[in-house]
């Protein structure tokens, strides 16, 4: 009878450890299957993403901190498009991952809010669709694309979870 409370406490601890959330995975997850990813495809998706981010978060009011290295074609195109739009971007080193902060807050000196940015690009080959999901301060912003004459054409509206 004395062991029952200890067994219950041990079981609670073990179950709590087993249900920890998985580590977030970000990046570019496109295999070599046709239609193959091309720089033009990545460029068109990145340009569309930059337009949406500019509309939602004006560059004068936000700085972007990248949560993972953006070393693929899409990441390079996205960084270029965002810098062209006027964003200040804090990049991560190849082996480092940034800590996601809570909500954006302007500095006391009136500096723009620092917002975290990550992305996932994946595909549904059987449907011929590609999905881009941007995570701004952990909130997802997604859109589907289809391949149209070598470039990405939107296959739906932007979906934003608030």
MDTraj code that builds the backbone (N, CA, C; nanometers):
import mdtraj as md
import numpy as np

residues = "UNK UNK UNK UNK UNK UNK UNK UNK UNK UNK UNK UNK UNK UNK UNK UNK UNK UNK UNK UNK UNK UNK UNK UNK UNK UNK UNK UNK UNK UNK UNK UNK UNK UNK UNK UNK UNK UNK UNK UNK UNK UNK UNK UNK UNK UNK UNK UNK UNK UNK UNK UNK UNK UNK UNK UNK UNK UNK UNK UNK UNK UNK UNK UNK UNK UNK UNK UNK UNK UNK UNK UNK UNK UNK UNK UNK UNK UNK UNK UNK UNK UNK UNK UNK UNK UNK UNK UNK UNK UNK UNK UNK UNK UNK UNK UNK UNK UNK UNK UNK UNK UNK UNK UNK UNK UNK UNK UNK UNK UNK UNK UNK UNK UNK UNK UNK UNK UNK UNK UNK UNK UNK UNK UNK UNK UNK UNK UNK UNK UNK UNK UNK UNK UNK UNK UNK UNK UNK UNK UNK UNK UNK UNK UNK UNK UNK UNK UNK UNK UNK UNK UNK UNK UNK UNK UNK UNK UNK UNK UNK UNK UNK".split()
xyz = np.array([
    [0.0814, -0.1191, 0.0000],
    [0.0000, 0.0000, 0.0000],
    [0.0857, 0.1254, 0.0000],
    [0.2035, 0.1164, 0.0645],
    [0.2921, 0.2338, 0.0686],
    [0.3530, 0.2611, -0.0686],
    [0.3676, 0.1604, -0.1496],
    [0.4317, 0.1752, -0.2810],
    [0.3381, 0.2358, -0.3852],
    [0.2078, 0.2305, -0.3628],
    [0.1128, 0.2789, -0.4614],
    [0.1324, 0.4264, -0.4958],
    [0.1490, 0.5182, -0.3996],
    [0.1711, 0.6594, -0.4363],
    [0.3015, 0.6786, -0.5145],
    [0.4058, 0.6057, -0.4780],
    [0.5327, 0.6188, -0.5487],
    [0.5219, 0.5643, -0.6907],
    [0.4505, 0.4545, -0.7076],
    [0.4312, 0.3973, -0.8404],
    [0.3491, 0.4917, -0.9280],
    [0.2479, 0.5530, -0.8704],
    [0.1653, 0.6477, -0.9456],
    [0.2479, 0.7701, -0.9858],
    [0.3315, 0.8203, -0.8970],
    [0.4168, 0.9355, -0.9276],
    [0.5180, 0.9003, -1.0363],
    [0.5782, 0.7829, -1.0276],
    [0.6754, 0.7399, -1.1275],
    [0.6088, 0.7238, -1.2640],
    [0.4894, 0.6686, -1.2656],
    [0.4171, 0.6499, -1.3912],
    [0.3811, 0.7849, -1.4535],
    [0.3436, 0.8818, -1.3730],
    [0.3110, 1.0148, -1.4228],
    [0.4334, 1.0807, -1.4852],
    [0.5484, 1.0657, -1.4220],
    [0.6721, 1.1242, -1.4746],
    [0.7092, 1.0594, -1.6066],
    [0.7010, 0.9277, -1.6132],
    [0.7355, 0.8563, -1.7360],
    [0.6408, 0.8956, -1.8491],
    [0.5120, 0.9047, -1.8238],
    [0.4164, 0.9435, -1.9269],
    [0.4372, 1.0873, -1.9711],
    [0.4750, 1.1741, -1.8777],
    [0.5032, 1.3130, -1.9133],
    [0.6218, 1.3247, -2.0058],
    [0.7237, 1.2450, -1.9842],
    [0.8418, 1.2471, -2.0713],
    [0.8101, 1.1889, -2.2086],
    [0.7257, 1.0905, -2.2133],
    [0.6942, 1.0245, -2.3394],
    [0.6077, 1.1115, -2.4292],
    [0.5341, 1.2061, -2.3726],
    [0.4452, 1.2883, -2.4535],
    [0.5025, 1.4252, -2.4839],
    [0.6341, 1.4424, -2.4738],
    [0.6961, 1.5701, -2.5084],
    [0.6799, 1.5954, -2.6580],
    [0.6596, 1.7220, -2.6968],
    [0.6405, 1.7504, -2.8397],
    [0.7674, 1.7241, -2.9187],
    [0.7541, 1.6833, -3.0440],
    [0.8725, 1.6553, -3.1255],
    [0.9441, 1.7845, -3.1631],
    [1.0720, 1.7718, -3.1958],
    [1.1511, 1.8861, -3.2400],
    [1.0976, 1.9340, -3.3748],
    [1.0854, 2.0649, -3.3925],
    [1.0347, 2.1210, -3.5168],
    [1.1338, 2.0965, -3.6306],
    [1.0808, 2.0627, -3.7472],
    [1.1629, 2.0379, -3.8649],
    [1.1241, 2.1416, -3.9695],
    [1.2235, 2.2129, -4.0201],
    [1.2002, 2.3143, -4.1213],
    [1.2927, 2.2880, -4.2387],
    [1.2556, 2.3385, -4.3552],
    [1.3436, 2.3276, -4.4697],
    [1.2721, 2.2976, -4.5992],
    [1.3486, 2.2449, -4.6925],
    [1.3064, 2.2212, -4.8293],
    [1.3043, 2.0713, -4.8520],
    [1.1862, 2.0115, -4.8629],
    [1.1712, 1.8672, -4.8713],
    [1.1126, 1.8261, -5.0051],
    [1.1885, 1.8483, -5.1115],
    [1.1458, 1.8125, -5.2455],
    [1.2414, 1.7072, -5.2973],
    [1.1877, 1.5937, -5.3402],
    [1.2748, 1.4904, -5.3959],
    [1.2998, 1.5182, -5.5436],
    [1.3767, 1.4329, -5.6067],
    [1.4135, 1.4528, -5.7466],
    [1.3084, 1.4064, -5.8451],
    [1.1914, 1.3660, -5.7991],
    [1.0881, 1.3162, -5.8896],
    [1.0329, 1.4299, -5.9758],
    [0.9922, 1.4001, -6.0974],
    [0.9348, 1.5037, -6.1825],
    [0.8045, 1.5553, -6.1227],
    [0.7685, 1.6787, -6.1335],
    [0.8527, 1.7809, -6.1925],
    [0.9635, 1.8214, -6.0961],
    [1.0846, 1.8227, -6.1439],
    [1.1993, 1.8525, -6.0598],
    [1.2009, 2.0001, -6.0215],
    [1.2565, 2.0256, -5.9051],
    [1.2684, 2.1626, -5.8583],
    [1.3718, 2.2357, -5.9428],
    [1.3382, 2.3553, -5.9828],
    [1.4299, 2.4374, -6.0596],
    [1.4462, 2.5710, -5.9891],
    [1.5547, 2.6423, -6.0171],
    [1.5693, 2.7758, -5.9583],
    [1.4547, 2.8694, -5.9961],
    [1.4010, 2.8572, -6.1183],
    [1.2892, 2.9431, -6.1592],
    [1.1653, 2.9145, -6.0749],
    [1.1418, 2.7885, -6.0442],
    [1.0287, 2.7508, -5.9598],
    [1.0457, 2.8078, -5.8192],
    [1.1643, 2.7916, -5.7628],
    [1.1921, 2.8459, -5.6296],
    [1.1797, 2.9979, -5.6304],
    [1.2263, 3.0617, -5.7361],
    [1.2209, 3.2080, -5.7472],
    [1.0766, 3.2573, -5.7490],
    [0.9898, 3.1901, -5.8252],
    [0.8508, 3.2352, -5.8335],
    [0.7774, 3.2150, -5.7010],
    [0.8028, 3.1048, -5.6319],
    [0.7406, 3.0827, -5.5005],
    [0.7923, 3.1840, -5.3983],
    [0.9228, 3.2120, -5.4011],
    [0.9818, 3.3066, -5.3061],
    [0.9298, 3.4483, -5.3303],
    [0.9139, 3.4858, -5.4555],
    [0.8600, 3.6185, -5.4863],
    [0.7181, 3.6351, -5.4352],
    [0.6369, 3.5319, -5.4523],
    [0.4997, 3.5355, -5.4027],
    [0.4966, 3.5427, -5.2500],
    [0.5841, 3.4655, -5.1854],
    [0.5905, 3.4669, -5.0391],
    [0.6347, 3.6032, -4.9878],
    [0.7311, 3.6647, -5.0544],
    [0.7788, 3.7968, -5.0124],
    [0.6681, 3.9021, -5.0253],
    [0.5874, 3.8940, -5.1323],
    [0.4757, 3.9879, -5.1479],
    [0.3767, 3.9748, -5.0333],
    [0.3459, 3.8495, -4.9955],
    [0.2492, 3.8277, -4.8873],
    [0.3050, 3.8764, -4.7539],
    [0.4312, 3.8458, -4.7266],
    [0.4912, 3.8916, -4.6014],
    [0.4965, 4.0443, -4.5944],
    [0.5253, 4.1080, -4.7076],
    [0.5292, 4.2543, -4.7116],
    [0.3914, 4.3128, -4.6832],
    [0.2872, 4.2497, -4.7338],
    [0.1509, 4.2975, -4.7097],
    [0.1105, 4.2805, -4.5630],
    [0.1511, 4.1690, -4.5012],
    [0.1117, 4.1429, -4.3625],
    [0.2012, 4.2123, -4.2599],
    [0.3301, 4.2170, -4.2872],
    [0.4283, 4.2704, -4.1929],
    [0.5179, 4.3692, -4.2677],
    [0.4832, 4.4974, -4.2708],
    [0.5628, 4.5944, -4.3463],
    [0.7094, 4.5949, -4.3017],
    [0.8020, 4.6054, -4.3968],
    [0.9449, 4.5987, -4.3641],
    [0.9905, 4.7047, -4.2637],
    [0.9289, 4.8197, -4.2632],
    [0.9694, 4.9251, -4.1706],
    [0.9335, 4.8923, -4.0261],
    [0.8437, 4.7960, -4.0062],
    [0.7970, 4.7618, -3.8724],
    [0.8444, 4.6255, -3.8249],
    [0.9259, 4.5565, -3.9053],
    [0.9673, 4.4210, -3.8675],
    [1.1069, 4.3902, -3.9182],
    [1.1847, 4.3228, -3.8332],
    [1.3108, 4.2602, -3.8745],
    [1.2878, 4.1112, -3.8656],
    [1.3467, 4.0357, -3.9554],
    [1.3248, 3.8913, -3.9583],
    [1.4490, 3.8175, -3.9102],
    [1.4286, 3.7279, -3.8152],
    [1.5355, 3.6411, -3.7668],
    [1.5058, 3.5004, -3.8174],
    [1.5979, 3.4453, -3.8948],
    [1.5780, 3.3128, -3.9529],
    [1.6038, 3.2052, -3.8488],
    [1.5158, 3.1061, -3.8421],
    [1.5281, 2.9995, -3.7432],
    [1.6167, 2.8854, -3.7899],
    [1.6470, 2.8790, -3.9179],
    [1.7323, 2.7727, -3.9701],
    [1.8090, 2.8274, -4.0894],
    [1.9229, 2.7667, -4.1216],
    [1.9973, 2.8119, -4.2402],
    [1.9158, 2.7884, -4.3663],
    [1.9163, 2.8846, -4.4538],
    [1.8406, 2.8753, -4.5791],
    [1.9396, 2.8573, -4.6923],
    [1.9830, 2.7320, -4.7130],
    [2.0902, 2.7028, -4.8074],
    [2.0409, 2.6455, -4.9393],
    [1.9134, 2.6195, -4.9533],
    [1.8609, 2.5633, -5.0770],
    [1.8205, 2.6756, -5.1729],
    [1.7751, 2.6389, -5.2924],
    [1.7355, 2.7386, -5.3926],
    [1.6230, 2.8284, -5.3421],
    [1.5230, 2.7688, -5.2787],
    [1.4110, 2.8490, -5.2292],
    [1.4569, 2.9455, -5.1202],
    [1.5369, 2.8979, -5.0259],
    [1.5833, 2.9842, -4.9169],
    [1.6642, 3.1017, -4.9676],
    [1.7544, 3.0766, -5.0626],
    [1.8348, 3.1859, -5.1192],
    [1.7461, 3.2861, -5.1926],
    [1.6482, 3.2353, -5.2687],
    [1.5572, 3.3242, -5.3410],
    [1.4695, 3.4033, -5.2438],
    [1.4256, 3.3404, -5.1350],
    [1.3426, 3.4095, -5.0367],
    [1.4204, 3.5208, -4.9674],
    [1.5423, 3.4922, -4.9256],
    [1.6241, 3.5952, -4.8606],
    [1.6469, 3.7120, -4.9559],
    [1.6778, 3.6827, -5.0811],
    [1.6998, 3.7880, -5.1799],
    [1.5740, 3.8723, -5.2007],
    [1.4584, 3.8069, -5.2131],
    [1.3328, 3.8792, -5.2339],
    [1.2961, 3.9643, -5.1121],
    [1.3194, 3.9112, -4.9925],
    [1.2867, 3.9865, -4.8714],
    [1.3798, 4.1067, -4.8546],
    [1.5072, 4.0886, -4.8842],
    [1.6005, 4.2023, -4.8766],
    [1.5658, 4.3078, -4.9813],
    [1.5251, 4.2645, -5.1000],
    [1.4833, 4.3601, -5.2039],
    [1.3593, 4.4377, -5.1607],
    [1.2736, 4.3743, -5.0812],
    [1.1531, 4.4403, -5.0312],
    [1.1833, 4.5364, -4.9163],
    [1.3057, 4.5296, -4.8606],
    [1.3431, 4.6238, -4.7554],
    [1.3565, 4.5654, -4.6164],
    [1.3480, 4.4340, -4.6023],
    [1.3595, 4.3719, -4.4704],
    [1.5053, 4.3651, -4.4248],
    [1.5254, 4.3839, -4.2958],
    [1.6533, 4.3537, -4.2326],
    [1.6436, 4.2089, -4.1868],
    [1.7441, 4.1277, -4.2206],
    [1.7378, 3.9839, -4.1942],
    [1.8581, 3.9425, -4.1120],
    [1.8311, 3.8694, -4.0039],
    [1.9358, 3.8106, -3.9209],
    [1.9442, 3.6644, -3.9600],
    [2.0551, 3.6249, -4.0242],
    [2.0718, 3.4875, -4.0714],
    [2.1379, 3.4017, -3.9659],
    [2.1162, 3.2704, -3.9767],
    [2.1762, 3.1734, -3.8864],
    [2.2968, 3.1100, -3.9521],
    [2.3936, 3.0714, -3.8696],
    [2.5084, 2.9961, -3.9203],
    [2.4610, 2.8575, -3.9607],
    [2.5414, 2.7876, -4.0398],
    [2.5021, 2.6572, -4.0941],
    [2.4721, 2.5547, -3.9851],
    [2.5435, 2.5549, -3.8733],
    [2.5224, 2.4541, -3.7699],
    [2.4362, 2.4996, -3.6542],
    [2.3917, 2.6245, -3.6541],
    [2.3183, 2.6779, -3.5394],
    [2.1710, 2.6908, -3.5706],
    [2.0904, 2.6765, -3.4678],
    [1.9473, 2.6994, -3.4779],
    [1.9104, 2.8069, -3.3768],
    [1.8283, 2.9020, -3.4174],
    [1.7885, 3.0108, -3.3282],
    [1.6793, 2.9631, -3.2341],
    [1.6698, 3.0270, -3.1230],
    [1.5622, 3.0003, -3.0286],
    [1.4420, 3.0836, -3.0702],
    [1.3267, 3.0211, -3.0799],
    [1.2055, 3.0928, -3.1171],
    [1.1581, 3.1745, -2.9982],
    [1.1380, 3.3026, -3.0209],
    [1.0891, 3.3874, -2.9139],
    [0.9376, 3.3911, -2.9192],
    [0.8782, 3.4441, -2.8164],
    [0.7332, 3.4491, -2.8065],
    [0.6715, 3.5408, -2.9087],
    [0.6340, 3.6605, -2.8688],
    [0.5710, 3.7533, -2.9601],
    [0.6657, 3.8679, -2.9908],
    [0.6470, 3.9323, -3.1053],
    [0.7352, 4.0415, -3.1405],
    [0.7111, 4.1611, -3.0511],
    [0.8178, 4.2327, -3.0224],
    [0.8065, 4.3534, -2.9415],
    [0.9099, 4.4528, -2.9906],
    [0.8692, 4.5767, -3.0041],
    [0.9627, 4.6799, -3.0471],
    [1.0570, 4.7135, -2.9329],
    [1.1805, 4.7472, -2.9683],
    [1.2774, 4.7885, -2.8685],
    [1.2335, 4.9214, -2.8079],
    [1.2914, 4.9534, -2.6930],
    [1.2592, 5.0806, -2.6300],
    [1.3110, 5.1976, -2.7122],
    [1.4104, 5.1731, -2.7984],
    [1.4661, 5.2783, -2.8826],
    [1.3829, 5.2972, -3.0097],
    [1.2711, 5.2281, -3.0228],
    [1.1849, 5.2418, -3.1392],
    [1.2272, 5.1577, -3.2569],
    [1.3117, 5.0585, -3.2353],
    [1.3552, 4.9696, -3.3425],
    [1.2379, 4.8809, -3.3848],
    [1.2407, 4.8325, -3.5088],
    [1.1336, 4.7415, -3.5529],
    [1.1323, 4.6123, -3.4709],
    [1.0174, 4.5503, -3.4652],
    [1.0027, 4.4243, -3.3923],
    [1.0824, 4.3145, -3.4618],
    [1.1419, 4.2268, -3.3822],
    [1.2138, 4.1118, -3.4375],
    [1.1157, 3.9958, -3.4460],
    [1.0990, 3.9438, -3.5666],
    [1.0055, 3.8350, -3.5899],
    [1.0837, 3.7149, -3.6414],
    [1.0508, 3.5964, -3.5904],
    [1.1189, 3.4755, -3.6360],
    [1.0533, 3.4256, -3.7649],
    [1.1350, 3.3649, -3.8501],
    [1.0868, 3.3146, -3.9783],
    [1.1484, 3.1781, -4.0073],
    [1.0640, 3.0838, -4.0445],
    [1.1063, 2.9509, -4.0890],
    [1.0112, 2.9096, -4.2004],
    [1.0474, 2.8048, -4.2733],
    [0.9599, 2.7577, -4.3802],
    [0.9724, 2.6073, -4.3987],
    [0.8688, 2.5527, -4.4608],
    [0.8691, 2.4140, -4.5078],
    [0.8154, 2.4167, -4.6503],
    [0.8900, 2.3577, -4.7420],
    [0.8441, 2.3396, -4.8800],
    [0.8391, 2.1893, -4.9033],
    [0.7221, 2.1386, -4.9360],
    [0.7086, 1.9961, -4.9650],
    [0.6117, 1.9781, -5.0810],
    [0.5925, 1.8545, -5.1226],
    [0.5091, 1.8304, -5.2395],
    [0.4172, 1.7115, -5.2196],
    [0.3126, 1.7105, -5.2983],
    [0.2206, 1.5979, -5.3104],
    [0.2298, 1.5510, -5.4551],
    [0.3271, 1.4622, -5.4867],
    [0.3497, 1.4262, -5.6274],
    [0.2279, 1.3645, -5.6949],
    [0.1474, 1.2873, -5.6207],
    [0.0320, 1.2244, -5.6832],
    [-0.0741, 1.3272, -5.7233],
    [-0.0748, 1.4434, -5.6588],
    [-0.1700, 1.5488, -5.6933],
    [-0.1065, 1.6576, -5.7806],
    [0.0254, 1.6552, -5.7932],
    [0.0945, 1.7581, -5.8701],
    [0.0976, 1.8930, -5.8013],
    [0.0924, 1.8931, -5.6689],
    [0.0904, 2.0182, -5.5926],
    [0.2140, 2.0309, -5.5043],
    [0.2573, 2.1526, -5.4863],
    [0.3642, 2.1856, -5.3927],
    [0.3034, 2.2736, -5.2849],
    [0.3514, 2.2598, -5.1622],
    [0.2997, 2.3395, -5.0505],
    [0.4137, 2.4189, -4.9893],
    [0.3891, 2.5463, -4.9690],
    [0.4817, 2.6335, -4.8981],
    [0.4150, 2.6757, -4.7690],
    [0.4828, 2.6526, -4.6576],
    [0.4336, 2.6979, -4.5278],
    [0.5411, 2.7842, -4.4647],
    [0.5069, 2.9089, -4.4387],
    [0.5954, 3.0007, -4.3681],
    [0.5509, 3.0048, -4.2232],
    [0.6466, 3.0112, -4.1319],
    [0.6159, 3.0238, -3.9901],
    [0.6712, 3.1575, -3.9433],
    [0.5828, 3.2526, -3.9167],
    [0.6226, 3.3833, -3.8676],
    [0.5839, 3.3879, -3.7201],
    [0.6855, 3.3940, -3.6341],
    [0.6646, 3.3849, -3.4892],
    [0.5848, 3.2600, -3.4528],
    [0.6095, 3.1523, -3.5246],
    [0.5463, 3.0248, -3.4954],
    [0.4083, 3.0072, -3.5554],
    [0.3509, 3.1123, -3.6143],
    [0.2182, 3.1012, -3.6735],
    [0.2304, 3.0654, -3.8215],
    [0.1626, 2.9595, -3.8653],
    [0.1760, 2.9158, -4.0042],
    [0.0978, 3.0019, -4.1027],
    [0.1564, 3.0160, -4.2203],
    [0.0970, 3.0849, -4.3339],
    [0.1269, 2.9952, -4.4540],
    [0.0239, 2.9356, -4.5162],
    [0.0441, 2.8324, -4.6185],
    [-0.0241, 2.8660, -4.7498],
    [0.0335, 2.8088, -4.8570],
    [-0.0278, 2.8200, -4.9891],
    [0.0143, 2.7008, -5.0733],
    [-0.0774, 2.6544, -5.1586],
    [-0.0492, 2.5476, -5.2539],
    [-0.0123, 2.6073, -5.3886],
    [0.0780, 2.5371, -5.4591],
    [0.1215, 2.5784, -5.5926],
    [0.1145, 2.4592, -5.6860],
    [0.0980, 2.4886, -5.8152],
    [0.1090, 2.3867, -5.9178],
    [0.2122, 2.4358, -6.0188],
    [0.2733, 2.3432, -6.0911],
    [0.3736, 2.3781, -6.1905],
    [0.3020, 2.4195, -6.3182],
    [0.3316, 2.5399, -6.3660],
    [0.2696, 2.5910, -6.4876],
    [0.3783, 2.6570, -6.5719],
    [0.4164, 2.5952, -6.6824],
    [0.5212, 2.6415, -6.7741],
    [0.6527, 2.6724, -6.7017],
    [0.6929, 2.5814, -6.6137],
    [0.8220, 2.5935, -6.5457],
    [0.8238, 2.6850, -6.4260],
    [0.7134, 2.7482, -6.3938],
    [0.7068, 2.8369, -6.2775],
    [0.5933, 2.7906, -6.1867],
    [0.5981, 2.8364, -6.0632],
    [0.4940, 2.8006, -5.9675],
    [0.3758, 2.8943, -5.9838],
    [0.2595, 2.8364, -6.0050],
    [0.1360, 2.9134, -6.0141],
    [0.0519, 2.8813, -5.8906],
    [-0.0026, 2.9828, -5.8248],
    [-0.0849, 2.9553, -5.7055],
    [-0.2025, 2.8648, -5.7396],
    [-0.2248, 2.7655, -5.6535],
    [-0.3366, 2.6737, -5.6716],
    [-0.4447, 2.6983, -5.5669],
    [-0.4349, 2.8086, -5.4960],
    [-0.5321, 2.8422, -5.3926],
    [-0.4918, 2.9713, -5.3249],
    [-0.5682, 3.0063, -5.2235],
    [-0.5421, 3.1280, -5.1483],
    [-0.4419, 3.1013, -5.0361],
    [-0.3874, 3.2091, -4.9814],
    [-0.3030, 3.1980, -4.8631],
    [-0.3922, 3.1619, -4.7442],
    [-0.3480, 3.0698, -4.6628],
    [-0.4193, 3.0275, -4.5419],
    [-0.3334, 3.0710, -4.4235],
    [-0.3934, 3.1445, -4.3315],
    [-0.3192, 3.1972, -4.2164],
    [-0.3914, 3.1587, -4.0877],
    [-0.3176, 3.0978, -3.9987],
    [-0.3741, 3.0620, -3.8689],
    [-0.3393, 3.1723, -3.7697],
    [-0.4382, 3.2219, -3.7016],
    [-0.4140, 3.3267, -3.6031],
    [-0.4450, 3.2793, -3.4649],
])
top = md.Topology()
chain = top.add_chain()
for i, resn in enumerate(residues, 1):
    res = top.add_residue(resn, chain, resSeq=i)
    for name in ("N", "CA", "C"):
        top.add_atom(name, md.element.get_by_symbol(name[0]), res)
traj = md.Trajectory(xyz[None], top)
